[in-house]
Amino acid sequence: ADRGVRAVILTGAGGHFCAGADISEFKTVRADAAMGAAYDESVRHGTQSLIDLPKPTIAAIAGYCIGGGVALALACDFRVAVAGARFGIPAARLGIVYSQLECESLIATVGVTAAKRILFGAAQIDAAEAARIGLIDRLAEGDPVDAARDFAKPMAQNAPLSIAGMKTVVNALAAGKTKERHGAIEAAIETALNSEDYREGVRAFGEKRPPRFTGR
């Protein structure tokens, strides 16, 4: 909610992004279909909250990005990874099905055929292959968080309400939900046009200077 925050970076600890769910606890928290549904709903809520965040989100990835970790990375708008990062979705080896929301995000990012190969094969791929198929947007060197900050800089200079509104539109188009989201889309357009930032952007353009956006 802080207007001073122009982008959000999600990363992991200990040299890894996310190793996925703790499979050892599945016997107690995901023992049957009913428990699995409750488990998946909790995961869906967290993932959807990240998707709906009205600011640019960037996953900064090093080390392992596996299973639910891939879902978290896909919930972000962009993914930056460093050499040595490893990606994989082992659902087929565990006898479970990757959720609809997670599959939608994967297909939207890499396409149907690559998504099937990742899901059906359950094999890990390296960062170079992830970049080749579009799973990551930038393959960087050094600290992935520094690389993500550099990636975010051009966005951070632009109008936050404009970005938030366009994220609403693009996400609705990608999900085929423009009818359901029509009210939110119209509200986002109206909010931007009524904003101080809109007036500042037009004024700055006329004065041939960089705009100073405040998110209001």
C-alpha positions in Angstrom: 0.0 0.0 0.0 3.1 2.3 0.3 2.9 4.7 -2.7 6.7 5.0 -2.5 7.1 1.3 -3.5 7.1 1.1 -7.3 7.9 -2.6 -7.8 8.0 -5.7 -5.6 10.7 -8.4 -5.8 10.1 -11.9 -4.5 13.2 -14.0 -3.7 14.2 -16.9 -1.6 16.8 -17.5 1.2 19.8 -19.8 1.5 20.8 -19.5 -2.1 17.6 -20.9 -3.5 14.3 -19.4 -4.7 11.9 -22.2 -3.5 12.2 -26.0 -3.3 8.4 -26.3 -3.4 6.0 -28.0 -1.0 7.3 -30.2 1.8 6.4 -33.6 0.5 7.0 -35.3 3.8 3.9 -33.5 5.3 1.5 -34.7 2.5 0.5 -37.7 4.6 -1.0 -35.4 7.2 -2.1 -32.3 5.2 -2.9 -33.8 1.8 -3.9 -37.4 2.6 -7.0 -37.5 0.3 -9.1 -35.5 -2.2 -10.9 -33.5 0.4 -7.7 -32.5 2.2 -6.0 -31.9 -1.1 -8.8 -29.5 -2.1 -8.4 -27.5 1.1 -4.6 -27.5 0.6 -4.9 -26.3 -3.0 -7.3 -23.6 -2.1 -4.8 -22.1 0.4 -2.1 -22.2 -2.2 -4.5 -20.7 -4.8 -5.4 -17.8 -2.5 -1.7 -17.0 -2.0 -0.9 -17.3 -5.7 -3.8 -15.2 -6.8 -3.0 -12.5 -4.3 0.4 -12.2 -5.9 -1.0 -12.2 -9.4 -3.5 -9.4 -8.4 -0.9 -7.2 -6.7 -1.3 -3.8 -8.6 2.5 -3.2 -8.9 5.1 -4.8 -11.1 6.3 -8.0 -9.5 9.6 -9.7 -10.3 10.8 -13.1 -9.1 14.6 -13.0 -8.4 15.7 -16.6 -8.8 18.8 -18.5 -7.8 19.3 -22.2 -7.0 16.2 -24.4 -7.0 12.8 -23.2 -8.3 10.7 -26.4 -8.1 7.0 -27.3 -8.0 5.1 -24.7 -6.1 8.2 -22.5 -6.4 7.6 -22.4 -10.1 4.0 -21.4 -9.4 5.2 -18.5 -7.2 7.6 -17.4 -9.9 4.9 -17.6 -12.6 2.5 -15.5 -10.4 5.0 -12.7 -10.7 4.9 -10.5 -13.8 8.5 -11.2 -14.6 11.3 -13.6 -13.7 15.0 -12.9 -13.5 17.4 -15.8 -12.9 21.1 -16.4 -12.6 23.2 -19.2 -14.0 22.9 -22.3 -11.8 19.2 -21.9 -11.3 17.2 -25.1 -11.8 13.5 -25.3 -12.7 11.1 -28.3 -12.5 7.6 -29.4 -11.8 7.7 -33.0 -10.3 3.9 -33.4 -10.0 3.8 -36.4 -12.4 6.4 -38.2 -10.2 4.2 -37.6 -7.2 1.0 -38.8 -8.7 -0.7 -35.4 -8.3 -2.1 -32.8 -10.8 -0.7 -29.3 -11.1 -3.7 -27.0 -10.4 -5.7 -25.1 -13.1 -4.4 -21.7 -12.1 -0.8 -23.0 -12.1 -1.3 -24.6 -15.5 -2.9 -21.5 -16.9 0.1 -19.4 -15.8 2.6 -21.9 -17.2 0.8 -22.1 -20.6 0.5 -18.3 -20.7 4.3 -18.0 -20.2 5.8 -20.9 -22.2 3.0 -22.1 -24.5 1.1 -25.4 -24.6 3.7 -27.7 -26.0 6.5 -26.6 -23.7 4.1 -26.7 -20.7 3.2 -30.3 -21.5 6.9 -31.2 -21.8 7.7 -29.7 -18.4 4.6 -31.2 -16.7 4.7 -34.7 -18.4 8.4 -35.2 -18.2 8.8 -33.8 -14.6 12.5 -33.2 -15.4 14.6 -30.2 -14.3 15.8 -27.7 -16.7 18.7 -25.2 -16.3 18.5 -21.4 -16.5 19.6 -21.3 -20.1 16.8 -23.6 -21.3 14.4 -21.7 -19.1 15.4 -18.5 -20.9 15.1 -20.2 -24.3 11.5 -21.2 -23.8 10.5 -18.0 -22.1 10.1 -19.2 -18.6 12.4 -16.5 -17.4 12.7 -13.0 -18.9 16.4 -12.3 -18.1 19.4 -14.5 -17.5 21.7 -12.4 -15.4 25.0 -12.7 -13.5 25.7 -12.1 -9.9 23.0 -11.3 -7.3 19.5 -12.1 -8.7 18.0 -9.3 -6.5 20.4 -6.7 -7.9 19.5 -8.0 -11.4 15.7 -7.7 -10.6 16.2 -4.2 -9.3 17.9 -3.2 -12.5 15.1 -4.8 -14.5 12.5 -2.8 -12.5 14.1 0.6 -12.9 12.4 1.7 -16.1 9.0 0.6 -14.6 9.7 2.4 -11.4 10.0 5.7 -13.2 6.5 5.5 -14.8 3.1 6.3 -13.4 2.0 3.7 -10.8 -1.7 4.1 -11.5 -1.1 3.6 -15.2 0.9 0.4 -14.6 -1.8 -0.9 -12.2 -4.5 -0.2 -14.7 -2.7 -1.8 -17.6 -1.9 -4.9 -15.4 -5.6 -5.2 -14.7 -6.3 -5.1 -18.4 -3.6 -7.4 -19.6 -4.3 -10.0 -16.8 -8.0 -10.0 -17.8 -7.2 -10.4 -21.5 -4.7 -13.2 -20.8 -7.2 -15.1 -18.6 -10.1 -14.5 -21.0 -12.0 -12.7 -18.3 -12.6 -9.3 -19.8 -16.4 -9.5 -19.3 -16.0 -10.5 -15.6 -13.4 -7.8 -15.1 -15.1 -5.1 -17.1 -16.0 -3.0 -14.1 -12.5 -3.1 -12.7 -11.0 -2.2 -16.1 -13.3 0.8 -16.5 -12.5 1.9 -12.9 -8.8 1.6 -13.5 -9.0 3.8 -16.7 -11.2 6.4 -14.9 -8.9 6.5 -11.9 -5.8 7.1 -14.1 -7.6 9.9 -16.1 -8.6 11.6 -12.9 -5.2 11.4 -11.2 -2.6 14.0 -10.5 -0.1 11.8 -12.2 -2.0 12.1 -15.5 -1.9 15.9 -15.3 1.8 15.8 -14.4 2.6 13.5 -17.3 0.9 15.7 -19.8 2.5 18.8 -18.3 6.0 17.2 -18.2 5.6 16.2 -21.9 4.8 19.8 -22.8 7.7 21.1 -20.8 10.1 18.5 -22.2 11.2 17.2 -18.8 11.0 13.9 -16.9 7.7 13.6 -15.1 7.5 13.3 -11.3 4.9 10.8 -10.4 3.5 10.3 -6.9 0.9 7.5 -7.4 -2.0 9.9 -6.8 
